[in-house]
Amino acid sequence: MKLGRFNHIGVVTPSITDSIAHWRDVMGATSISEPFDLPAQGVKVCFVDTPVEGPTNGTQIELIEPLDEDSPIFGFLTKNPLGGQHHVCFEVPDIHAAKAEFEAMGKRVLGEPRIGAHGTLIFFVHPKDMGGMLTEIMETPKGH
Ligand code: CO
């Protein structure tokens, strides 16, 4: 497995609008994308940018709100009504190679690679095989 850049942390929220206000007004974020729907995954998402400082470049906070009660993250909000930390995401150069490597190590990859919120292929690895962290692996966007 070739570990790439730490891309984002995923945070579930009962209200993406309230969370945007929190990150803007409490945390001082100045760059927040417009929320958009990912109907195939049952969620609405947006990204809060952290500034580019020195050698580490701006990672993001992904705010995720369920589109409806059928959303895969609806149960997370039932257990955590305030929302909260949901997953971490790391980039890899080759998504299919990474999937094969995780599977060769006996890690449970959840489903086939699919287009994620950044428009590149992603998959998730089961938290029970990852020290308790639901882990998203995403192919590095071209041009980065
Ligand atoms: Co994510």
Backbone and ligand atoms as CSV (ligand in chain L), in Angstrom:
chain,resi,resn,atom,element,x,y,z
A,1,MET,N,N,0.849,-1.199,0.000
A,1,MET,CA,C,0.000,0.000,0.000
A,1,MET,C,C,0.883,1.247,0.000
A,2,LYS,N,N,0.604,2.175,-0.938
A,2,LYS,CA,C,1.386,3.408,-1.021
A,2,LYS,C,C,0.547,4.535,-0.432
A,3,LEU,N,N,0.893,4.959,0.781
A,3,LEU,CA,C,0.121,5.996,1.468
A,3,LEU,C,C,0.316,7.340,0.791
A,4,GLY,N,N,-0.794,7.973,0.439
A,4,GLY,CA,C,-0.728,9.302,-0.172
A,4,GLY,C,C,-1.179,10.373,0.800
A,5,ARG,N,N,-1.435,11.532,0.255
A,5,ARG,CA,C,-1.819,12.718,1.011
A,5,ARG,C,C,-3.092,12.473,1.833
A,6,PHE,N,N,-3.106,13.041,3.052
A,6,PHE,CA,C,-4.330,13.030,3.853
A,6,PHE,C,C,-5.281,14.046,3.236
A,7,ASN,N,N,-6.357,13.561,2.611
A,7,ASN,CA,C,-7.214,14.447,1.826
A,7,ASN,C,C,-8.281,15.130,2.660
A,8,HIS,N,N,-9.050,14.354,3.439
A,8,HIS,CA,C,-10.105,14.981,4.245
A,8,HIS,C,C,-10.564,14.082,5.375
A,9,ILE,N,N,-11.251,14.715,6.330
A,9,ILE,CA,C,-11.980,13.984,7.350
A,9,ILE,C,C,-13.459,14.196,7.046
A,10,GLY,N,N,-14.235,13.140,7.153
A,10,GLY,CA,C,-15.666,13.219,6.887
A,10,GLY,C,C,-16.432,13.394,8.189
A,11,VAL,N,N,-17.308,14.379,8.227
A,11,VAL,CA,C,-18.079,14.690,9.425
A,11,VAL,C,C,-19.563,14.667,9.070
A,12,VAL,N,N,-20.314,13.822,9.751
A,12,VAL,CA,C,-21.757,13.764,9.517
A,12,VAL,C,C,-22.432,14.884,10.294
A,13,THR,N,N,-23.447,15.475,9.706
A,13,THR,CA,C,-24.157,16.568,10.353
A,13,THR,C,C,-25.662,16.453,10.106
A,14,PRO,N,N,-26.458,16.821,11.107
A,14,PRO,CA,C,-27.897,16.845,10.872
A,14,PRO,C,C,-28.302,18.029,10.004
A,15,SER,N,N,-27.463,19.043,9.880
A,15,SER,CA,C,-27.769,20.212,9.055
A,15,SER,C,C,-26.494,20.784,8.460
A,16,ILE,N,N,-26.334,20.613,7.186
A,16,ILE,CA,C,-25.128,21.118,6.524
A,16,ILE,C,C,-25.109,22.651,6.596
A,17,THR,N,N,-26.271,23.273,6.562
A,17,THR,CA,C,-26.347,24.745,6.652
A,17,THR,C,C,-25.825,25.234,7.994
A,18,ASP,N,N,-26.261,24.575,9.095
A,18,ASP,CA,C,-25.773,24.968,10.419
A,18,ASP,C,C,-24.277,24.697,10.555
A,19,SER,N,N,-23.816,23.581,9.965
A,19,SER,CA,C,-22.397,23.248,10.071
A,19,SER,C,C,-21.531,24.231,9.296
A,20,ILE,N,N,-22.020,24.683,8.149
A,20,ILE,CA,C,-21.263,25.694,7.386
A,20,ILE,C,C,-21.123,26.957,8.235
A,21,ALA,N,N,-22.207,27.359,8.894
A,21,ALA,CA,C,-22.142,28.551,9.757
A,21,ALA,C,C,-21.133,28.340,10.882
A,22,HIS,N,N,-21.113,27.116,11.461
A,22,HIS,CA,C,-20.151,26.805,12.523
A,22,HIS,C,C,-18.723,26.946,12.029
A,23,TRP,N,N,-18.431,26.317,10.897
A,23,TRP,CA,C,-17.043,26.344,10.402
A,23,TRP,C,C,-16.638,27.744,9.974
A,24,ARG,N,N,-17.589,28.538,9.486
A,24,ARG,CA,C,-17.289,29.919,9.072
A,24,ARG,C,C,-17.142,30.827,10.301
A,25,ASP,N,N,-18.123,30.780,11.203
A,25,ASP,CA,C,-18.200,31.787,12.265
A,25,ASP,C,C,-17.388,31.406,13.508
A,26,VAL,N,N,-17.319,30.127,13.829
A,26,VAL,CA,C,-16.585,29.699,15.025
A,26,VAL,C,C,-15.135,29.380,14.674
A,27,MET,N,N,-14.931,28.663,13.553
A,27,MET,CA,C,-13.591,28.185,13.216
A,27,MET,C,C,-12.855,29.097,12.239
A,28,GLY,N,N,-13.569,30.070,11.664
A,28,GLY,CA,C,-12.894,31.036,10.800
A,28,GLY,C,C,-12.576,30.549,9.398
A,29,ALA,N,N,-13.271,29.529,8.933
A,29,ALA,CA,C,-13.028,29.048,7.571
A,29,ALA,C,C,-13.479,30.102,6.564
A,30,THR,N,N,-12.642,30.322,5.552
A,30,THR,CA,C,-12.973,31.340,4.547
A,30,THR,C,C,-13.250,30.736,3.178
A,31,SER,N,N,-13.016,29.443,3.027
A,31,SER,CA,C,-13.231,28.793,1.738
A,31,SER,C,C,-14.079,27.542,1.950
A,32,ILE,N,N,-15.362,27.643,1.597
A,32,ILE,CA,C,-16.312,26.543,1.788
A,32,ILE,C,C,-17.083,26.385,0.484
A,33,SER,N,N,-17.123,25.148,-0.033
A,33,SER,CA,C,-17.786,24.934,-1.321
A,33,SER,C,C,-19.299,24.964,-1.160
A,34,GLU,N,N,-20.012,25.156,-2.264
A,34,GLU,CA,C,-21.465,25.027,-2.259
A,34,GLU,C,C,-21.823,23.561,-2.012
A,35,PRO,N,N,-22.817,23.290,-1.154
A,35,PRO,CA,C,-23.256,21.899,-0.983
A,35,PRO,C,C,-23.846,21.346,-2.280
A,36,PHE,N,N,-23.628,20.043,-2.497
A,36,PHE,CA,C,-24.222,19.389,-3.658
A,36,PHE,C,C,-24.657,17.980,-3.276
A,37,ASP,N,N,-25.667,17.480,-3.994
A,37,ASP,CA,C,-26.212,16.158,-3.708
A,37,ASP,C,C,-25.400,15.076,-4.421
A,38,LEU,N,N,-25.191,13.954,-3.708
A,38,LEU,CA,C,-24.660,12.737,-4.322
A,38,LEU,C,C,-25.753,11.684,-4.162
A,39,PRO,N,N,-26.755,11.698,-5.044
A,39,PRO,CA,C,-27.935,10.834,-4.843
A,39,PRO,C,C,-27.575,9.356,-4.777
A,40,ALA,N,N,-26.555,8.931,-5.533
A,40,ALA,CA,C,-26.179,7.512,-5.533
A,40,ALA,C,C,-25.713,7.064,-4.156
A,41,GLN,N,N,-25.220,8.011,-3.355
A,41,GLN,CA,C,-24.753,7.658,-2.020
A,41,GLN,C,C,-25.691,8.179,-0.940
A,42,GLY,N,N,-26.784,8.809,-1.358
A,42,GLY,CA,C,-27.806,9.221,-0.401
A,42,GLY,C,C,-27.389,10.361,0.505
A,43,VAL,N,N,-26.478,11.205,0.029
A,43,VAL,CA,C,-25.973,12.271,0.888
A,43,VAL,C,C,-25.866,13.595,0.139
A,44,LYS,N,N,-25.856,14.658,0.948
A,44,LYS,CA,C,-25.497,15.995,0.478
A,44,LYS,C,C,-24.147,16.323,1.113
A,45,VAL,N,N,-23.220,16.858,0.349
A,45,VAL,CA,C,-21.882,17.118,0.891
A,45,VAL,C,C,-21.404,18.511,0.505
A,46,CYS,N,N,-20.464,19.025,1.284
A,46,CYS,CA,C,-19.675,20.180,0.867
A,46,CYS,C,C,-18.318,20.059,1.535
A,47,PHE,N,N,-17.358,20.862,1.096
A,47,PHE,CA,C,-16.003,20.783,1.624
A,47,PHE,C,C,-15.568,22.118,2.204
A,48,VAL,N,N,-15.006,22.037,3.413
A,48,VAL,CA,C,-14.397,23.191,4.070
A,48,VAL,C,C,-12.898,23.069,3.850
A,49,ASP,N,N,-12.294,24.076,3.221
A,49,ASP,CA,C,-10.842,24.036,2.981
A,49,ASP,C,C,-10.093,24.557,4.199
A,50,THR,N,N,-8.979,23.888,4.532
A,50,THR,CA,C,-8.038,24.487,5.477
A,50,THR,C,C,-6.924,25.109,4.644
A,51,PRO,N,N,-6.292,26.177,5.165
A,51,PRO,CA,C,-5.329,26.901,4.337
A,51,PRO,C,C,-4.097,26.075,3.997
A,52,VAL,N,N,-3.508,26.408,2.872
A,52,VAL,CA,C,-2.228,25.813,2.494
A,52,VAL,C,C,-1.141,26.507,3.306
A,53,GLU,N,N,-0.437,25.725,4.124
A,53,GLU,CA,C,0.617,26.282,4.997
A,53,GLU,C,C,1.856,25.431,4.831
A,54,GLY,N,N,2.912,26.015,4.349
A,54,GLY,CA,C,4.170,25.284,4.251
A,54,GLY,C,C,4.046,24.040,3.394
A,55,PRO,N,N,4.760,22.980,3.786
A,55,PRO,CA,C,4.809,21.797,2.934
A,55,PRO,C,C,3.525,20.966,2.949
A,56,THR,N,N,2.688,21.142,3.965
A,56,THR,CA,C,1.439,20.374,3.982
A,56,THR,C,C,0.357,21.205,3.321
A,57,ASN,N,N,-0.255,20.662,2.306
A,57,ASN,CA,C,-1.269,21.455,1.626
A,57,ASN,C,C,-2.644,21.151,2.127
A,58,GLY,N,N,-3.423,22.163,2.182
A,58,GLY,CA,C,-4.796,22.249,2.600
A,58,GLY,C,C,-5.629,20.985,2.524
A,59,THR,N,N,-5.762,20.328,3.658
A,59,THR,CA,C,-6.715,19.233,3.722
A,59,THR,C,C,-8.106,19.824,3.967
A,60,GLN,N,N,-9.113,18.978,3.961
A,60,GLN,CA,C,-10.487,19.469,4.011
A,60,GLN,C,C,-11.290,18.768,5.092
A,61,ILE,N,N,-12.383,19.399,5.460
A,61,ILE,CA,C,-13.430,18.768,6.252
A,61,ILE,C,C,-14.614,18.568,5.309
A,62,GLU,N,N,-15.058,17.335,5.169
A,62,GLU,CA,C,-16.210,17.031,4.324
A,62,GLU,C,C,-17.440,16.967,5.220
A,63,LEU,N,N,-18.364,17.880,5.002
A,63,LEU,CA,C,-19.623,17.865,5.764
A,63,LEU,C,C,-20.629,17.027,5.002
A,64,ILE,N,N,-21.284,16.111,5.688
A,64,ILE,CA,C,-22.154,15.129,5.034
A,64,ILE,C,C,-23.502,15.090,5.745
A,65,GLU,N,N,-24.544,15.345,4.983
A,65,GLU,CA,C,-25.902,15.291,5.538
A,65,GLU,C,C,-26.689,14.254,4.756
A,66,PRO,N,N,-27.452,13.393,5.437
A,66,PRO,CA,C,-28.253,12.411,4.688
A,66,PRO,C,C,-29.339,13.096,3.865
A,67,LEU,N,N,-29.583,12.560,2.659
A,67,LEU,CA,C,-30.657,13.113,1.825
A,67,LEU,C,C,-32.018,12.689,2.333
A,68,ASP,N,N,-32.091,11.484,2.920
A,68,ASP,CA,C,-33.371,10.986,3.434
A,68,ASP,C,C,-33.091,9.822,4.387
A,69,GLU,N,N,-34.136,9.187,4.872
A,69,GLU,CA,C,-33.966,8.131,5.881
A,69,GLU,C,C,-33.369,6.848,5.307
A,70,ASP,N,N,-33.299,6.738,3.986
A,70,ASP,CA,C,-32.683,5.559,3.364
A,70,ASP,C,C,-31.168,5.732,3.215
A,71,SER,N,N,-30.671,6.913,3.533
A,71,SER,CA,C,-29.241,7.182,3.375
A,71,SER,C,C,-28.419,6.257,4.261
A,72,PRO,N,N,-27.264,5.781,3.744
A,72,PRO,CA,C,-26.396,4.920,4.563
A,72,PRO,C,C,-25.916,5.595,5.850
A,73,ILE,N,N,-25.915,6.922,5.899
A,73,ILE,CA,C,-25.451,7.589,7.113
A,73,ILE,C,C,-26.588,8.001,8.038
A,74,PHE,N,N,-27.830,7.647,7.687
A,74,PHE,CA,C,-28.953,8.034,8.547
A,74,PHE,C,C,-28.820,7.394,9.931
A,75,GLY,N,N,-28.405,6.111,9.953
A,75,GLY,CA,C,-28.244,5.416,11.229
A,75,GLY,C,C,-27.182,6.047,12.121
A,76,PHE,N,N,-26.135,6.598,11.502
A,76,PHE,CA,C,-25.080,7.276,12.261
A,76,PHE,C,C,-25.678,8.445,13.046
A,77,LEU,N,N,-26.574,9.188,12.399
A,77,LEU,CA,C,-27.198,10.339,13.086
A,77,LEU,C,C,-28.163,9.892,14.170
A,78,THR,N,N,-28.788,8.723,13.974
A,78,THR,CA,C,-29.672,8.204,15.014
A,78,THR,C,C,-28.870,7.923,16.282
A,79,LYS,N,N,-27.653,7.355,16.087
A,79,LYS,CA,C,-26.796,7.044,17.238
A,79,LYS,C,C,-26.074,8.277,17.751
A,80,ASN,N,N,-25.823,9.233,16.859
A,80,ASN,CA,C,-25.063,10.452,17.212
A,80,ASN,C,C,-25.850,11.670,16.737
A,81,PRO,N,N,-26.837,12.097,17.519
A,81,PRO,CA,C,-27.741,13.151,17.029
A,81,PRO,C,C,-27.039,14.475,16.699
A,82,LEU,N,N,-25.894,14.737,17.330
A,82,LEU,CA,C,-25.159,15.965,17.014
A,82,LEU,C,C,-24.313,15.811,15.754
A,83,GLY,N,N,-24.246,14.592,15.211
A,83,GLY,CA,C,-23.318,14.313,14.132
A,83,GLY,C,C,-21.952,14.020,14.714
A,84,GLY,N,N,-20.910,14.151,13.895
A,84,GLY,CA,C,-19.555,13.938,14.404
A,84,GLY,C,C,-18.664,13.260,13.397
A,85,GLN,N,N,-17.445,12.944,13.878
A,85,GLN,CA,C,-16.422,12.370,13.013
A,85,GLN,C,C,-16.883,11.032,12.458
A,86,HIS,N,N,-16.790,10.848,11.163
A,86,HIS,CA,C,-17.333,9.667,10.492
A,86,HIS,C,C,-16.264,8.840,9.786
A,87,HIS,N,N,-15.388,9.492,9.012
A,87,HIS,CA,C,-14.336,8.743,8.322
A,87,HIS,C,C,-13.131,9.630,8.047
A,88,VAL,N,N,-12.010,8.987,7.720
A,88,VAL,CA,C,-10.824,9.702,7.256
A,88,VAL,C,C,-10.541,9.248,5.831
A,89,CYS,N,N,-9.921,10.119,5.042
A,89,CYS,CA,C,-9.694,9.811,3.626
A,89,CYS,C,C,-8.254,10.095,3.226
A,90,PHE,N,N,-7.632,9.083,2.634
A,90,PHE,CA,C,-6.267,9.216,2.139
A,90,PHE,C,C,-6.250,8.980,0.633
A,91,GLU,N,N,-5.373,9.704,-0.042
A,91,GLU,CA,C,-5.215,9.538,-1.491
A,91,GLU,C,C,-4.243,8.406,-1.798
A,92,VAL,N,N,-4.461,7.790,-2.949
A,92,VAL,CA,C,-3.509,6.815,-3.500
A,92,VAL,C,C,-3.360,7.112,-4.994
A,93,PRO,N,N,-2.222,6.721,-5.571
A,93,PRO,CA,C,-2.028,6.988,-7.001
A,93,PRO,C,C,-2.888,6.100,-7.897
A,94,ASP,N,N,-3.190,4.877,-7.441
A,94,ASP,CA,C,-3.903,3.911,-8.293
A,94,ASP,C,C,-4.934,3.183,-7.437
A,95,ILE,N,N,-6.205,3.477,-7.664
A,95,ILE,CA,C,-7.273,2.961,-6.795
A,95,ILE,C,C,-7.398,1.443,-6.900
A,96,HIS,N,N,-7.236,0.912,-8.111
A,96,HIS,CA,C,-7.419,-0.533,-8.274
A,96,HIS,C,C,-6.264,-1.313,-7.640
A,97,ALA,N,N,-5.054,-0.755,-7.753
A,97,ALA,CA,C,-3.905,-1.389,-7.087
A,97,ALA,C,C,-4.104,-1.362,-5.578
A,98,ALA,N,N,-4.586,-0.238,-5.054
A,98,ALA,CA,C,-4.788,-0.127,-3.606
A,98,ALA,C,C,-5.829,-1.130,-3.129
A,99,LYS,N,N,-6.910,-1.284,-3.898
A,99,LYS,CA,C,-7.959,-2.237,-3.511
A,99,LYS,C,C,-7.380,-3.652,-3.456
A,100,ALA,N,N,-6.619,-4.015,-4.468
A,100,ALA,CA,C,-6.018,-5.353,-4.500
A,100,ALA,C,C,-5.084,-5.553,-3.306
A,101,GLU,N,N,-4.350,-4.515,-2.941
A,101,GLU,CA,C,-3.408,-4.636,-1.833
A,101,GLU,C,C,-4.145,-4.803,-0.494
A,102,PHE,N,N,-5.203,-4.010,-0.291
A,102,PHE,CA,C,-5.974,-4.162,0.948
A,102,PHE,C,C,-6.564,-5.571,1.034
A,103,GLU,N,N,-7.138,-6.028,-0.076
A,103,GLU,CA,C,-7.770,-7.348,-0.068
A,103,GLU,C,C,-6.737,-8.450,0.170
A,104,ALA,N,N,-5.533,-8.270,-0.393
A,104,ALA,CA,C,-4.471,-9.260,-0.179
A,104,ALA,C,C,-4.068,-9.313,1.296
A,105,MET,N,N,-4.282,-8.193,2.010
A,105,MET,CA,C,-3.963,-8.157,3.445
A,105,MET,C,C,-5.154,-8.574,4.302
A,106,GLY,N,N,-6.228,-9.028,3.645
A,106,GLY,CA,C,-7.392,-9.504,4.388
A,106,GLY,C,C,-8.290,-8.401,4.905
A,107,LYS,N,N,-8.122,-7.192,4.389
A,107,LYS,CA,C,-8.972,-6.071,4.810
A,107,LYS,C,C,-10.262,-6.082,4.000
A,108,ARG,N,N,-11.366,-5.793,4.675
A,108,ARG,CA,C,-12.659,-5.809,3.998
A,108,ARG,C,C,-12.913,-4.491,3.268
A,109,VAL,N,N,-12.855,-4.553,1.933
A,109,VAL,CA,C,-13.192,-3.396,1.100
A,109,VAL,C,C,-14.701,-3.411,0.876
A,110,LEU,N,N,-15.346,-2.267,1.133
A,110,LEU,CA,C,-16.805,-2.187,1.089
A,110,LEU,C,C,-17.259,-1.762,-0.309
A,111,GLY,N,N,-17.578,-2.730,-1.147
A,111,GLY,CA,C,-18.084,-2.434,-2.487
A,111,GLY,C,C,-16.970,-2.157,-3.483
A,112,GLU,N,N,-17.381,-1.937,-4.716
A,112,GLU,CA,C,-16.446,-1.665,-5.809
A,112,GLU,C,C,-16.080,-0.180,-5.814
A,113,PRO,N,N,-14.910,0.173,-6.387
A,113,PRO,CA,C,-14.582,1.599,-6.527
A,113,PRO,C,C,-15.687,2.337,-7.283
A,114,ARG,N,N,-16.024,3.515,-6.785
A,114,ARG,CA,C,-17.086,4.326,-7.386
A,114,ARG,C,C,-16.675,5.789,-7.312
A,115,ILE,N,N,-17.367,6.603,-8.099
A,115,ILE,CA,C,-17.024,8.030,-8.150
A,115,ILE,C,C,-17.431,8.700,-6.844
A,116,GLY,N,N,-16.479,9.367,-6.203
A,116,GLY,CA,C,-16.737,10.048,-4.948
A,116,GLY,C,C,-16.986,11.530,-5.144
A,117,ALA,N,N,-17.013,12.245,-4.040
A,117,ALA,CA,C,-17.386,13.655,-4.055
A,117,ALA,C,C,-16.364,14.535,-4.773
A,118,HIS,N,N,-15.139,14.043,-4.948
A,118,HIS,CA,C,-14.141,14.821,-5.683
A,118,HIS,C,C,-14.082,14.437,-7.159
A,119,GLY,N,N,-14.970,13.530,-7.564
A,119,GLY,CA,C,-15.015,13.150,-8.973
A,119,GLY,C,C,-14.000,12.097,-9.367
A,120,THR,N,N,-13.293,11.537,-8.378
A,120,THR,CA,C,-12.377,10.440,-8.684
A,120,THR,C,C,-12.860,9.183,-7.961
A,121,LEU,N,N,-12.289,8.029,-8.331
A,121,LEU,CA,C,-12.751,6.767,-7.763
A,121,LEU,C,C,-12.361,6.645,-6.292
A,122,ILE,N,N,-13.291,6.110,-5.511
A,122,ILE,CA,C,-13.072,5.908,-4.072
A,122,ILE,C,C,-13.607,4.537,-3.659
A,123,PHE,N,N,-13.097,4.044,-2.543
A,123,PHE,CA,C,-13.769,2.946,-1.842
A,123,PHE,C,C,-13.531,3.128,-0.350
A,124,PHE,N,N,-14.306,2.399,0.455
A,124,PHE,CA,C,-14.139,2.436,1.897
A,124,PHE,C,C,-13.619,1.088,2.387
A,125,VAL,N,N,-12.852,1.121,3.486
A,125,VAL,CA,C,-12.363,-0.096,4.129
A,125,VAL,C,C,-13.023,-0.180,5.504
A,126,HIS,N,N,-13.443,-1.391,5.860
A,126,HIS,CA,C,-14.209,-1.613,7.090
A,126,HIS,C,C,-13.452,-1.131,8.333
A,127,PRO,N,N,-14.116,-0.369,9.203
A,127,PRO,CA,C,-13.413,0.153,10.396
A,127,PRO,C,C,-12.843,-0.950,11.296
A,128,LYS,N,N,-13.488,-2.103,11.328
A,128,LYS,CA,C,-12.984,-3.172,12.206
A,128,LYS,C,C,-11.661,-3.737,11.716
A,129,ASP,N,N,-11.309,-3.471,10.460
A,129,ASP,CA,C,-10.007,-3.902,9.938
A,129,ASP,C,C,-9.001,-2.756,9.926
A,130,MET,N,N,-9.419,-1.576,10.446
A,130,MET,CA,C,-8.589,-0.369,10.319
A,130,MET,C,C,-8.447,0.352,11.656
A,131,GLY,N,N,-8.331,-0.422,12.725
A,131,GLY,CA,C,-8.144,0.192,14.036
A,131,GLY,C,C,-9.308,1.062,14.457
A,132,GLY,N,N,-10.509,0.715,13.999
A,132,GLY,CA,C,-11.690,1.455,14.427
A,132,GLY,C,C,-12.037,2.658,13.571
A,133,MET,N,N,-11.242,2.932,12.530
A,133,MET,CA,C,-11.518,4.094,11.674
A,133,MET,C,C,-12.079,3.655,10.332
A,134,LEU,N,N,-13.308,4.083,10.032
A,134,LEU,CA,C,-13.797,3.911,8.672
A,134,LEU,C,C,-12.864,4.722,7.769
A,135,THR,N,N,-12.259,4.053,6.793
A,135,THR,CA,C,-11.201,4.683,6.001
A,135,THR,C,C,-11.596,4.723,4.531
A,136,GLU,N,N,-11.625,5.936,3.982
A,136,GLU,CA,C,-11.899,6.138,2.563
A,136,GLU,C,C,-10.571,6.248,1.829
A,137,ILE,N,N,-10.460,5.506,0.739
A,137,ILE,CA,C,-9.273,5.580,-0.110
A,137,ILE,C,C,-9.723,6.202,-1.430
A,138,MET,N,N,-9.053,7.257,-1.847
A,138,MET,CA,C,-9.454,7.940,-3.089
A,138,MET,C,C,-8.274,8.119,-4.024
A,139,GLU,N,N,-8.541,7.950,-5.309
A,139,GLU,CA,C,-7.481,8.169,-6.282
A,139,GLU,C,C,-7.197,9.666,-6.380
A,140,THR,N,N,-5.930,10.014,-6.371
A,140,THR,CA,C,-5.531,11.427,-6.427
A,140,THR,C,C,-6.095,12.076,-7.681
A,141,PRO,N,N,-6.774,13.232,-7.529
A,141,PRO,CA,C,-7.286,13.916,-8.725
A,141,PRO,C,C,-6.139,14.276,-9.667
A,142,LYS,N,N,-6.385,14.170,-10.959
A,142,LYS,CA,C,-5.346,14.496,-11.956
A,142,LYS,C,C,-5.016,15.987,-11.838
A,143,GLY,N,N,-3.734,16.290,-12.003
A,143,GLY,CA,C,-3.310,17.676,-11.892
A,143,GLY,C,C,-2.883,18.050,-10.492
A,144,HIS,N,N,-2.975,17.102,-9.530
A,144,HIS,CA,C,-2.502,17.367,-8.171
A,144,HIS,C,C,-1.158,16.681,-7.957
L,1,CO,CO,CO,-15.233,11.394,2.237
